[in-house]
């Protein structure tokens, strides 16, 4: 018995094999596009390596502006958690290992399970990243963990795992690109696009991802509240400028067949005469 499935008569085997070989290309193309997006993100942050003195001065301005706006103090939030070593390490792990894997898994899931929304979601992520990198180039900003004068600490360096090395020798990341926070931006974009692409009451729980991410980046001293506010405004602008999300198309239910009615034949005079009549009533006797 042959292990190869025979093709029907008249089907070109070479055409079928060629079609099967071409099927993975769209997926490969999307993988390359997403990989290019991540690479542009990393390279863009390195290119945006600005002046350290300007980055520290901008950090002072942002810190003071937040106090004027009566935003919660990053120092108070961070030091409220520092007493719990396990919680701090959990925040460090979330910051280090959730950002990229969750975003990649989200894009894969959208491609496989929500292809109608995939290109819209990918375009949203790409435009948000480009806008954020433009701000990184224009405005170098030191993260709060570098503001030791106000009491902020680097939780990654103290408790591990550490994502960044010493800023003066770190050649793999630009640590002066805190504004805006793409950790929060990507998490919020993931949540909002999943809310649009999915159904049911529980889909609003996707918002827990950006909420947890916001708390994590503040507790670890990697971002200011304003970093999250600015990236939220950028995402809103991207969603307004891009074409809207496609509408979910539902397959119409097949029409139900009409109920069969009993077939009746017209009554002819012959049939009427042949039909037995009802018995007459017997009048009451007096």
Phi, psi and omega per residue, in radians:
X1 nan 2.265 -3.088
X2 -1.301 2.448 3.101
X3 -1.382 -0.232 -3.134
X4 -1.620 2.347 3.130
X5 -1.328 2.239 -3.116
X6 -1.284 2.471 3.108
X7 -1.507 2.636 3.084
X8 -1.059 2.734 -3.133
X9 -1.123 2.337 3.102
X10 1.640 -0.045 -3.140
X11 -1.680 2.246 -3.132
X12 -1.308 1.988 -3.092
X13 -1.144 -0.649 -3.139
X14 -1.154 -0.637 3.114
X15 -1.153 -0.694 3.133
X16 -1.156 -0.755 3.137
X17 -1.125 -0.714 3.105
X18 -1.104 -0.673 3.113
X19 -1.132 -0.724 3.126
X20 -1.108 -0.624 3.133
X21 -1.237 -0.502 -3.125
X22 -1.427 -0.319 -3.060
X23 -1.010 -0.731 -3.091
X24 -1.273 -0.194 -3.024
X25 -1.033 -0.770 3.107
X26 -1.002 -0.696 3.118
X27 -1.169 -0.711 3.111
X28 -1.109 -0.714 3.121
X29 -1.067 -0.728 -3.141
X30 -1.185 -0.651 3.088
X31 -1.085 -0.740 3.126
X32 -1.144 -0.687 3.127
X33 -1.136 -0.760 3.135
X34 -1.174 -0.703 3.086
X35 -1.077 -0.673 3.084
X36 -1.131 -0.624 3.107
X37 -1.113 -0.810 3.116
X38 -1.126 -0.710 3.140
X39 -1.136 -0.722 3.101
X40 -1.099 -0.638 3.098
X41 -1.069 -0.836 -3.106
X42 -1.202 -0.796 -3.126
X43 -1.168 -0.636 3.130
X44 -1.101 -0.665 3.108
X45 -1.176 -0.594 3.115
X46 -1.231 -0.704 3.125
X47 -1.139 -0.534 -3.095
X48 -1.387 0.244 -3.136
X49 -1.116 1.806 -3.037
X50 -1.667 -3.004 -3.137
X51 -1.217 2.273 -3.097
X52 -1.118 -0.725 -3.137
X53 -1.103 -0.714 3.103
X54 -1.161 -0.662 3.133
X55 -1.131 -0.713 3.123
X56 -1.220 -0.644 3.098
X57 -1.173 -0.718 3.084
X58 -1.117 -0.606 3.092
X59 -1.113 -0.704 3.101
X60 -1.107 -0.704 3.138
X61 -1.145 -0.782 -3.132
X62 -1.114 -0.747 3.139
X63 -1.053 -0.813 -3.139
X64 -1.191 -0.630 3.117
X65 -1.116 -0.689 3.101
X66 -1.095 -0.614 3.109
X67 -1.207 -0.643 3.093
X68 -1.142 -0.648 -3.137
X69 -1.427 -0.006 3.121
X70 1.058 0.617 3.013
X71 -1.334 2.680 3.116
X72 -1.018 2.528 -3.121
X73 -1.339 2.223 3.049
X74 -1.060 -0.561 3.121
X75 -1.100 -0.795 -3.121
X76 -1.128 -0.760 -3.131
X77 -1.123 -0.787 -3.107
X78 -1.127 -0.806 -3.072
X79 -1.293 -0.268 3.023
X80 -1.254 -0.340 -3.093
X81 -1.842 -0.362 -3.022
X82 -1.043 -0.428 3.130
X83 -1.241 -0.273 -3.130
X84 -1.879 1.705 -3.049
X85 -1.080 -0.706 -3.120
X86 -1.125 -0.683 3.139
X87 -1.192 -0.675 3.112
X88 -1.140 -0.746 3.116
X89 -1.131 -0.650 3.096
X90 -1.092 -0.710 3.100
X91 -1.128 -0.722 3.111
X92 -1.100 -0.724 3.138
X93 -1.153 -0.722 3.123
X94 -1.077 -0.756 -3.139
X95 -1.133 -0.673 -3.028
X96 -1.404 -0.647 -2.906
X97 -2.091 0.035 -3.108
X98 -1.797 -0.600 -3.005
X99 -0.926 -1.080 -3.084
X100 -1.293 -0.825 -3.112
X101 -1.047 -0.728 -3.126
X102 -1.155 -0.729 3.132
X103 -1.119 -0.733 3.099
X104 -1.130 -0.763 3.113
X105 -1.106 -0.644 3.116
X106 -1.099 -0.779 3.140
X107 -1.148 -0.675 3.101
X108 -1.117 -0.777 -3.131
X109 -1.114 -0.737 3.118
X110 -1.098 -0.699 -3.135
X111 -1.136 -0.693 -3.070
X112 -1.474 -0.692 -3.000
X113 -1.837 -0.419 3.123
X114 -2.295 1.053 -3.079
X115 -1.068 -0.466 3.128
X116 -1.104 -0.586 -3.090
X117 -1.704 -0.128 -2.955
X118 -1.085 -0.871 -3.070
X119 -1.121 -0.665 3.076
X120 -1.073 -0.767 3.140
X121 -1.150 -0.763 3.139
X122 -1.126 -0.717 3.120
X123 -1.117 -0.671 3.105
X124 -1.089 -0.800 3.141
X125 -1.120 -0.716 -3.111
X126 -1.155 -0.778 -3.122
X127 -1.180 -0.681 3.104
X128 -1.097 -0.749 3.133
X129 -1.109 -0.745 3.133
X130 -1.096 -0.748 3.127
X131 -1.130 -0.696 3.131
X132 -1.159 -0.709 3.130
X133 -1.142 -0.577 3.074
X134 -1.085 -0.708 3.091
X135 -1.197 -0.614 3.078
X136 -1.057 -0.667 3.132
X137 -1.218 -0.652 -3.057
X138 -1.443 -0.551 -3.003
X139 -2.321 1.548 3.027
X140 -1.152 2.418 -3.077
X141 -2.547 2.189 3.075
X142 -1.335 2.457 3.134
X143 -1.267 2.865 -3.111
X144 -1.044 -0.530 -3.102
X145 -1.095 -0.299 3.093
X146 -1.522 -0.114 -3.134
X147 -1.566 1.216 -3.122
X148 -1.176 -0.370 -3.122
X149 -1.163 -0.452 3.133
X150 -1.724 0.046 3.075
X151 1.734 0.050 3.117
X152 -1.281 2.583 -3.128
X153 -2.232 2.812 3.079
X154 -1.637 1.735 -3.068
X155 -1.162 -0.529 3.110
X156 -1.136 -0.731 3.135
X157 -1.243 -0.614 -3.081
X158 -1.394 -0.685 -3.008
X159 -2.039 -0.321 -3.129
X160 1.253 2.817 -0.147
X161 -1.306 2.531 -3.109
X162 -1.631 2.316 3.110
X163 -1.542 -0.652 -3.038
X164 -1.992 2.622 3.011
X165 -1.608 -2.970 3.068
X166 -1.005 2.311 -3.047
X167 -1.008 -0.561 -3.054
X168 -1.323 -0.299 -3.128
X169 -2.085 -0.070 -3.105
X170 -1.337 1.968 3.141
X171 -1.787 -0.008 -3.064
X172 -1.733 -0.236 -3.106
X173 -2.621 2.550 3.030
X174 -1.604 1.919 -3.080
X175 -1.502 0.017 3.131
X176 -1.885 0.689 3.129
X177 -2.246 0.929 -3.083
X178 -1.354 -0.449 -3.064
X179 -1.861 2.076 -0.068
X180 -1.587 3.094 -3.117
X181 -1.564 1.898 3.069
X182 -1.333 -0.322 2.979
X183 -1.014 -0.881 3.140
X184 -1.243 -0.704 -3.100
X185 -1.084 -0.835 3.125
X186 -1.144 -0.715 3.136
X187 -1.079 -0.715 3.130
X188 -1.207 -0.691 3.097
X189 -1.111 -0.725 3.092
X190 -1.038 -0.833 -3.092
X191 -1.114 -0.823 -3.067
X192 -1.162 -0.738 3.141
X193 -1.205 -0.578 3.074
X194 -1.215 -0.608 3.082
X195 -1.102 -0.683 3.126
X196 -1.243 -0.652 -3.006
X197 -1.506 -0.199 -3.108
X198 -2.032 3.018 -3.098
X199 -2.233 2.859 3.095
X200 1.795 2.773 -3.130
X201 -1.157 -0.560 -3.035
X202 -1.285 -0.160 -3.102
X203 -1.139 -0.379 3.120
X204 -1.211 -0.244 3.083
X205 -1.203 -0.236 3.057
X206 -1.025 -0.445 -3.129
X207 -1.160 -0.257 3.080
X208 -1.120 -0.520 -3.128
X209 -1.103 -0.929 3.098
X210 -1.172 -0.520 3.120
X211 -1.155 -0.814 3.095
X212 -1.122 -0.707 3.130
X213 -1.072 -0.717 3.118
X214 -1.056 -0.806 3.130
X215 -1.123 -0.650 -3.114
X216 -1.152 -0.803 -3.082
X217 -1.189 -0.464 3.092
X218 -1.369 -0.799 -3.133
X219 -1.067 -0.709 -3.121
X220 -1.357 -0.115 3.109
X221 1.336 0.403 -3.107
X222 -1.660 -0.296 -3.119
X223 -2.605 2.753 3.040
X224 -1.633 2.889 3.026
X225 -1.050 -0.680 -3.117
X226 -1.124 -0.509 3.070
X227 -1.056 -0.702 3.128
X228 -1.269 -0.657 3.135
X229 -1.132 -0.760 -3.127
X230 -1.139 -0.743 -3.120
X231 -1.215 -0.522 3.050
X232 -1.141 -0.704 3.092
X233 -1.150 -0.676 3.087
X234 -1.106 -0.753 3.134
X235 -1.113 -0.710 3.100
X236 -1.072 -0.724 3.113
X237 -1.130 -0.721 3.126
X238 -1.084 -0.782 -3.120
X239 -1.159 -0.527 3.113
X240 -1.331 -0.609 -3.072
X241 -1.456 -0.551 -3.140
X242 -1.337 2.744 3.015
X243 -0.992 2.551 -3.086
X244 -1.146 2.878 3.123
X245 -1.126 2.507 3.109
X246 -1.147 2.653 3.092
X247 -1.385 2.470 3.098
X248 -1.225 2.163 3.133
X249 -1.671 2.189 3.137
X250 -1.772 2.424 3.106
X251 -1.258 2.130 -3.108
X252 -1.125 2.482 3.139
X253 -1.207 2.468 3.135
X254 -1.089 2.473 -3.133
X255 -1.154 2.415 3.132
X256 -1.322 2.400 3.114
X257 -1.134 2.519 3.127
X258 -1.155 2.479 -3.134
X259 -1.119 2.412 -3.130
X260 -1.279 2.327 3.100
X261 -1.809 2.637 -3.134
X262 -1.102 2.338 -3.125
X263 -1.346 2.104 -3.139
X264 -1.992 2.441 3.111
X265 -1.758 2.560 3.083
X266 -1.080 2.455 -3.107
X267 -1.496 2.104 3.121
X268 -1.642 2.973 -3.132
X269 -1.122 -0.659 3.125
X270 -1.120 -0.723 -3.137
X271 -1.196 -0.622 3.128
X272 -1.124 -0.690 3.117
X273 -1.211 -0.584 -3.120
X274 -1.330 -0.298 -3.116
X275 -1.335 2.205 -3.122
X276 -1.158 2.377 3.125
X277 -1.503 2.770 3.131
X278 -1.211 2.577 -3.140
X279 -1.131 2.465 3.121
X280 -1.190 2.709 3.097
X281 -1.351 2.571 3.112
X282 -1.601 2.101 -3.132
X283 -1.184 2.641 -3.118
X284 -1.198 2.406 3.111
X285 -1.474 2.467 3.117
X286 -1.635 nan nan
